[in-house]
Amino acid sequence: MIKAMKSLKVLYPKMVYLTCLAHGLHRVAETIRTKYSNVNNLISNVKNIFAKAPLRRQKFAQAFPNIPLPPRPIITRWGTWIEAAIYFADHFEETRSIINSFDADDAESIRAAQDLLAMPSIKIDLAYLKRNYSCIVTALNSIQSQKMFVPDGIDLFLKVGVQLKMGNDSVICQKFDSVSNKNPGLRILQDISRMLAGNLIDSSTEGDDLIANLSPAELNAYANAPVTTCDVERSFSSYKHILSDKRRSFIFSNLTQHVILFCNNL
């Protein structure tokens, strides 16, 4: 995509290429998941314990009617793994008591989860994850909004970086910095956001030739640019339902109406 952007810059010199900020935060979340392998194994095993097990789910609901069942995160869905870790941090004792009540001989996942819940470090890891990385879930939920544009989106993204530094984890901080530095348009749009807020920018930084040639109207136009590709990806999921093997007759006029309906529903 970056190579394609460089080619398009010849035709559109005022174009700024910004990679999806939600994707960037998800890459940081994936690094967190990889680092905390014990928590990852706990989430995976508990997910297997309650999957296709209505009696176990019923027992959990009867024991704790006011607590939802343990989440079943999907790795490709942004932030769901950290949400699961936060759930276990909030309901650790309840989850441990119900898991320990199951017979370890019934399934290997039960035995593995019981062993993980008995580890002293698992509490510390869950508490640390909730304390320092819940900001990623909040940012992902907000940044996917259709009303989130450049000034607010970039400000929210950079605030996550500040909060991650408070966790004093050099690996996670380096990952965030790497994601930021590899995003070619982030610094330029950050400067435009500062200008729209009435602040001066450092004239020695890269991209000033572009910013210097922008009119006030064009600067304000950049403020309305999206900071994620969520809408585009949702359109892929919606449009794929139009082409189905079950369709035998689909005239062009009906196809046009379906596309309009999906477009308006995004």
C-alpha positions as a Markdown table, in Angstrom:
| # | Residue | x | y | z |
|---|---|---|---|---|
| 1 | Met | 0.0 | 0.0 | 0.0 |
| 2 | Ile | 2.8 | 2.4 | 0.8 |
| 3 | Lys | 4.4 | 1.7 | -2.6 |
| 4 | Ala | 1.0 | 2.4 | -4.3 |
| 5 | Met | 0.7 | 5.6 | -2.3 |
| 6 | Lys | 4.1 | 6.8 | -3.6 |
| 7 | Ser | 3.0 | 6.2 | -7.2 |
| 8 | Leu | -0.3 | 8.0 | -6.6 |
| 9 | Lys | 1.5 | 11.0 | -5.1 |
| 10 | Val | 2.6 | 11.9 | -8.6 |
| 11 | Leu | -1.1 | 12.4 | -9.6 |
| 12 | Tyr | -2.3 | 13.7 | -6.2 |
| 13 | Pro | 0.6 | 15.7 | -4.6 |
| 14 | Lys | -1.6 | 16.8 | -1.7 |
| 15 | Met | -2.6 | 13.2 | -0.7 |
| 16 | Val | -1.6 | 12.0 | 2.7 |
| 17 | Tyr | -1.5 | 8.2 | 3.3 |
| 18 | Leu | -2.5 | 7.2 | 6.8 |
| 19 | Thr | -2.6 | 3.5 | 7.7 |
| 20 | Cys | -5.6 | 2.4 | 9.8 |
| 21 | Leu | -5.0 | 3.5 | 13.5 |
| 22 | Ala | -7.3 | 0.7 | 14.7 |
| 23 | His | -5.1 | -1.8 | 12.9 |
| 24 | Gly | -2.1 | -0.3 | 14.6 |
| 25 | Leu | -3.6 | -0.6 | 18.1 |
| 26 | His | -4.6 | -4.2 | 17.3 |
| 27 | Arg | -0.9 | -5.0 | 16.4 |
| 28 | Val | 0.1 | -3.7 | 19.9 |
| 29 | Ala | -2.7 | -5.8 | 21.4 |
| 30 | Glu | -1.3 | -8.9 | 19.6 |
| 31 | Thr | 2.2 | -8.2 | 21.0 |
| 32 | Ile | 0.6 | -8.1 | 24.5 |
| 33 | Arg | -1.2 | -11.4 | 23.9 |
| 34 | Thr | 2.0 | -13.0 | 22.8 |
| 35 | Lys | 4.0 | -11.8 | 25.8 |
| 36 | Tyr | 1.4 | -13.0 | 28.4 |
| 37 | Ser | 1.3 | -16.7 | 27.4 |
| 38 | Asn | -0.1 | -17.9 | 30.7 |
| 39 | Val | -3.1 | -15.6 | 30.5 |
| 40 | Asn | -3.5 | -16.5 | 26.8 |
| 41 | Asn | -3.6 | -20.2 | 27.7 |
| 42 | Leu | -6.1 | -19.5 | 30.5 |
| 43 | Ile | -8.5 | -17.7 | 28.2 |
| 44 | Ser | -8.2 | -20.4 | 25.6 |
| 45 | Asn | -8.8 | -23.2 | 27.9 |
| 46 | Val | -11.8 | -21.6 | 29.7 |
| 47 | Lys | -13.2 | -20.9 | 26.2 |
| 48 | Asn | -12.9 | -24.6 | 25.4 |
| 49 | Ile | -14.5 | -25.6 | 28.8 |
| 50 | Phe | -17.8 | -23.8 | 28.1 |
| 51 | Ala | -17.9 | -24.3 | 24.3 |
| 52 | Lys | -20.6 | -26.9 | 23.4 |
| 53 | Ala | -21.1 | -27.6 | 27.1 |
| 54 | Pro | -24.6 | -26.5 | 28.1 |
| 55 | Leu | -24.5 | -28.2 | 31.5 |
| 56 | Arg | -21.4 | -26.3 | 32.5 |
| 57 | Arg | -22.8 | -23.0 | 31.3 |
| 58 | Gln | -26.0 | -23.8 | 33.2 |
| 59 | Lys | -24.0 | -24.5 | 36.4 |
| 60 | Phe | -22.1 | -21.2 | 36.0 |
| 61 | Ala | -25.4 | -19.3 | 35.5 |
| 62 | Gln | -26.9 | -20.9 | 38.6 |
| 63 | Ala | -23.9 | -20.2 | 40.7 |
| 64 | Phe | -23.4 | -16.6 | 39.6 |
| 65 | Pro | -26.7 | -15.3 | 38.0 |
| 66 | Asn | -25.4 | -11.7 | 37.9 |
| 67 | Ile | -22.2 | -12.5 | 36.1 |
| 68 | Pro | -22.0 | -13.1 | 32.4 |
| 69 | Leu | -20.4 | -16.3 | 31.1 |
| 70 | Pro | -16.6 | -16.0 | 30.4 |
| 71 | Pro | -16.1 | -14.4 | 27.0 |
| 72 | Arg | -15.0 | -16.3 | 23.9 |
| 73 | Pro | -12.6 | -13.9 | 22.2 |
| 74 | Ile | -11.9 | -14.1 | 18.5 |
| 75 | Ile | -8.3 | -13.2 | 17.7 |
| 76 | Thr | -9.1 | -11.3 | 14.5 |
| 77 | Arg | -11.6 | -9.1 | 16.3 |
| 78 | Trp | -9.9 | -6.0 | 17.7 |
| 79 | Gly | -9.6 | -5.8 | 21.5 |
| 80 | Thr | -11.6 | -9.0 | 22.3 |
| 81 | Trp | -8.6 | -10.7 | 23.9 |
| 82 | Ile | -7.8 | -7.8 | 26.3 |
| 83 | Glu | -11.6 | -7.6 | 27.1 |
| 84 | Ala | -11.4 | -11.3 | 28.1 |
| 85 | Ala | -8.3 | -10.6 | 30.3 |
| 86 | Ile | -10.2 | -7.8 | 32.0 |
| 87 | Tyr | -13.2 | -10.1 | 32.6 |
| 88 | Phe | -10.9 | -12.6 | 34.4 |
| 89 | Ala | -9.4 | -9.8 | 36.4 |
| 90 | Asp | -12.8 | -8.6 | 37.5 |
| 91 | His | -14.3 | -12.1 | 38.2 |
| 92 | Phe | -11.2 | -14.1 | 39.1 |
| 93 | Glu | -12.5 | -15.8 | 42.3 |
| 94 | Glu | -15.8 | -16.7 | 40.8 |
| 95 | Thr | -14.2 | -18.2 | 37.7 |
| 96 | Arg | -11.7 | -20.1 | 39.8 |
| 97 | Ser | -14.4 | -21.5 | 42.1 |
| 98 | Ile | -16.6 | -22.8 | 39.2 |
| 99 | Ile | -13.6 | -24.2 | 37.3 |
| 100 | Asn | -12.3 | -26.0 | 40.3 |
| 101 | Ser | -15.8 | -27.5 | 40.9 |
| 102 | Phe | -15.5 | -29.4 | 37.5 |
| 103 | Asp | -13.9 | -32.8 | 37.3 |
| 104 | Ala | -10.4 | -32.5 | 35.9 |
| 105 | Asp | -10.7 | -36.0 | 34.3 |
| 106 | Asp | -13.6 | -34.8 | 32.1 |
| 107 | Ala | -11.4 | -32.7 | 29.8 |
| 108 | Glu | -7.8 | -31.7 | 29.4 |
| 109 | Ser | -8.9 | -28.0 | 29.2 |
| 110 | Ile | -10.3 | -28.3 | 32.7 |
| 111 | Arg | -7.1 | -29.7 | 34.1 |
| 112 | Ala | -5.0 | -27.0 | 32.3 |
| 113 | Ala | -7.3 | -24.2 | 33.5 |
| 114 | Gln | -7.2 | -25.4 | 37.1 |
| 115 | Asp | -3.4 | -25.5 | 37.0 |
| 116 | Leu | -3.2 | -22.0 | 35.5 |
| 117 | Leu | -5.6 | -20.6 | 38.1 |
| 118 | Ala | -3.4 | -22.0 | 40.9 |
| 119 | Met | -0.4 | -20.2 | 39.7 |
| 120 | Pro | 0.5 | -17.2 | 41.9 |
| 121 | Ser | 1.6 | -15.1 | 38.9 |
| 122 | Ile | -1.7 | -15.3 | 37.1 |
| 123 | Lys | -3.3 | -12.8 | 39.5 |
| 124 | Ile | -0.5 | -10.4 | 39.0 |
| 125 | Asp | -0.6 | -10.6 | 35.2 |
| 126 | Leu | -4.4 | -10.1 | 35.1 |
| 127 | Ala | -4.2 | -7.1 | 37.4 |
| 128 | Tyr | -1.4 | -5.6 | 35.4 |
| 129 | Leu | -3.2 | -6.1 | 32.1 |
| 130 | Lys | -6.4 | -4.5 | 33.4 |
| 131 | Arg | -4.5 | -1.6 | 34.9 |
| 132 | Asn | -2.3 | -0.7 | 32.0 |
| 133 | Tyr | -4.0 | -2.0 | 28.8 |
| 134 | Ser | -7.7 | -1.4 | 29.2 |
| 135 | Cys | -7.1 | 1.9 | 27.5 |
| 136 | Ile | -6.6 | 0.0 | 24.2 |
| 137 | Val | -10.1 | -1.5 | 24.4 |
| 138 | Thr | -11.6 | 1.9 | 25.1 |
| 139 | Ala | -9.6 | 3.5 | 22.3 |
| 140 | Leu | -10.6 | 0.7 | 19.8 |
| 141 | Asn | -14.3 | 1.1 | 20.6 |
| 142 | Ser | -14.2 | 4.9 | 20.2 |
| 143 | Ile | -11.9 | 5.1 | 17.2 |
| 144 | Gln | -14.1 | 2.9 | 15.0 |
| 145 | Ser | -16.9 | 5.4 | 15.2 |
| 146 | Gln | -18.0 | 6.9 | 11.9 |
| 147 | Lys | -17.9 | 10.3 | 13.6 |
| 148 | Met | -14.2 | 10.0 | 14.6 |
| 149 | Phe | -12.1 | 12.2 | 12.4 |
| 150 | Val | -8.4 | 13.3 | 12.3 |
| 151 | Pro | -8.1 | 15.6 | 15.3 |
| 152 | Asp | -9.9 | 13.4 | 17.8 |
| 153 | Gly | -8.7 | 10.1 | 16.3 |
| 154 | Ile | -5.0 | 11.1 | 16.4 |
| 155 | Asp | -5.3 | 12.6 | 19.8 |
| 156 | Leu | -6.9 | 9.4 | 21.2 |
| 157 | Phe | -4.2 | 7.3 | 19.5 |
| 158 | Leu | -1.4 | 9.3 | 21.0 |
| 159 | Lys | -3.0 | 9.2 | 24.5 |
| 160 | Val | -2.9 | 5.4 | 24.3 |
| 161 | Gly | 0.9 | 5.7 | 23.7 |
| 162 | Val | 1.3 | 7.9 | 26.8 |
| 163 | Gln | -0.7 | 5.5 | 28.9 |
| 164 | Leu | 1.3 | 2.5 | 27.7 |
| 165 | Lys | 4.5 | 4.3 | 28.7 |
| 166 | Met | 3.2 | 4.5 | 32.3 |
| 167 | Gly | 3.2 | 0.6 | 32.3 |
| 168 | Asn | 7.0 | 0.7 | 32.0 |
| 169 | Asp | 7.0 | -2.3 | 29.6 |
| 170 | Ser | 9.7 | -1.5 | 27.1 |
| 171 | Val | 8.6 | -4.3 | 24.6 |
| 172 | Ile | 5.1 | -2.9 | 24.4 |
| 173 | Cys | 6.3 | 0.7 | 24.2 |
| 174 | Gln | 8.7 | -0.2 | 21.4 |
| 175 | Lys | 5.9 | -1.9 | 19.5 |
| 176 | Phe | 3.7 | 1.2 | 19.7 |
| 177 | Asp | 6.6 | 3.4 | 18.6 |
| 178 | Ser | 7.3 | 1.0 | 15.7 |
| 179 | Val | 3.6 | 1.1 | 14.6 |
| 180 | Ser | 3.6 | 4.9 | 14.8 |
| 181 | Asn | 6.9 | 5.4 | 13.0 |
| 182 | Lys | 5.8 | 3.1 | 10.1 |
| 183 | Asn | 2.7 | 5.1 | 9.6 |
| 184 | Pro | 3.8 | 7.7 | 7.0 |
| 185 | Gly | 0.9 | 10.1 | 7.3 |
| 186 | Leu | 0.6 | 10.2 | 11.1 |
| 187 | Arg | 3.1 | 12.9 | 11.7 |
| 188 | Ile | 1.8 | 15.1 | 9.0 |
| 189 | Leu | -1.8 | 14.8 | 10.1 |
| 190 | Gln | -0.7 | 15.4 | 13.7 |
| 191 | Asp | 0.9 | 18.7 | 12.6 |
| 192 | Ile | -2.3 | 19.6 | 10.8 |
| 193 | Ser | -4.3 | 18.9 | 13.9 |
| 194 | Arg | -2.0 | 21.1 | 15.9 |
| 195 | Met | -2.5 | 23.9 | 13.3 |
| 196 | Leu | -6.2 | 23.5 | 13.5 |
| 197 | Ala | -6.0 | 23.9 | 17.2 |
| 198 | Gly | -4.2 | 27.2 | 16.7 |
| 199 | Asn | -0.7 | 26.0 | 17.5 |
| 200 | Leu | 2.6 | 26.5 | 15.6 |
| 201 | Ile | 4.5 | 23.5 | 14.3 |
| 202 | Asp | 8.2 | 22.8 | 13.9 |
| 203 | Ser | 9.1 | 24.0 | 10.4 |
| 204 | Ser | 12.1 | 21.6 | 10.1 |
| 205 | Thr | 10.1 | 18.4 | 10.1 |
| 206 | Glu | 9.3 | 16.2 | 7.1 |
| 207 | Gly | 6.1 | 17.0 | 5.3 |
| 208 | Asp | 6.3 | 20.8 | 5.7 |
| 209 | Asp | 6.4 | 21.4 | 1.9 |
| 210 | Leu | 2.9 | 19.8 | 1.7 |
| 211 | Ile | 1.6 | 21.7 | 4.7 |
| 212 | Ala | 3.0 | 25.0 | 3.6 |
| 213 | Asn | 1.2 | 24.7 | 0.3 |
| 214 | Leu | -2.2 | 24.0 | 1.8 |
| 215 | Ser | -4.9 | 26.7 | 2.0 |
| 216 | Pro | -7.0 | 27.2 | 5.1 |
| 217 | Ala | -9.9 | 25.5 | 3.4 |
| 218 | Glu | -7.7 | 22.5 | 2.5 |
| 219 | Leu | -6.4 | 22.3 | 6.1 |
| 220 | Asn | -10.0 | 22.1 | 7.3 |
| 221 | Ala | -10.8 | 19.5 | 4.7 |
| 222 | Tyr | -8.1 | 17.2 | 6.2 |
| 223 | Ala | -9.9 | 17.4 | 9.6 |
| 224 | Asn | -12.8 | 15.5 | 8.1 |
| 225 | Ala | -10.7 | 12.6 | 6.9 |
| 226 | Pro | -11.3 | 9.2 | 8.6 |
| 227 | Val | -8.5 | 7.6 | 10.7 |
| 228 | Thr | -9.5 | 4.0 | 10.2 |
| 229 | Thr | -10.6 | 1.7 | 7.3 |
| 230 | Cys | -13.4 | 0.1 | 9.4 |
| 231 | Asp | -16.2 | 1.3 | 7.1 |
| 232 | Val | -14.4 | -0.2 | 4.1 |
| 233 | Glu | -13.9 | -3.5 | 5.8 |
| 234 | Arg | -17.5 | -3.6 | 7.0 |
| 235 | Ser | -18.6 | -3.0 | 3.4 |
| 236 | Phe | -16.6 | -6.1 | 2.3 |
| 237 | Ser | -18.5 | -8.2 | 4.8 |
| 238 | Ser | -21.8 | -6.8 | 3.7 |
| 239 | Tyr | -21.3 | -6.9 | 0.0 |
| 240 | Lys | -20.1 | -10.5 | 0.0 |
| 241 | His | -23.7 | -11.5 | 0.9 |
| 242 | Ile | -24.9 | -10.1 | -2.4 |
| 243 | Leu | -23.1 | -12.7 | -4.4 |
| 244 | Ser | -24.4 | -16.1 | -3.2 |
| 245 | Asp | -24.5 | -19.5 | -4.7 |
| 246 | Lys | -28.2 | -19.6 | -3.8 |
| 247 | Arg | -29.1 | -16.8 | -6.2 |
| 248 | Arg | -30.3 | -18.0 | -9.6 |
| 249 | Ser | -31.8 | -14.8 | -11.0 |
| 250 | Phe | -30.4 | -11.4 | -10.1 |
| 251 | Ile | -31.0 | -8.6 | -12.6 |
| 252 | Phe | -28.8 | -5.5 | -12.7 |
| 253 | Ser | -31.5 | -3.2 | -11.4 |
| 254 | Asn | -32.0 | -5.3 | -8.3 |
| 255 | Leu | -28.2 | -5.5 | -7.8 |
| 256 | Thr | -28.1 | -1.7 | -7.9 |
| 257 | Gln | -30.8 | -1.4 | -5.2 |
| 258 | His | -29.0 | -3.9 | -3.0 |
| 259 | Val | -25.7 | -2.0 | -3.2 |
| 260 | Ile | -27.5 | 1.2 | -2.3 |
| 261 | Leu | -29.2 | -0.5 | 0.7 |
| 262 | Phe | -25.9 | -1.9 | 2.0 |
| 263 | Cys | -24.2 | 1.5 | 1.5 |
| 264 | Asn | -26.8 | 3.3 | 3.5 |
| 265 | Asn | -26.6 | 0.8 | 6.3 |
| 266 | Leu | -22.9 | 1.1 | 6.8 |
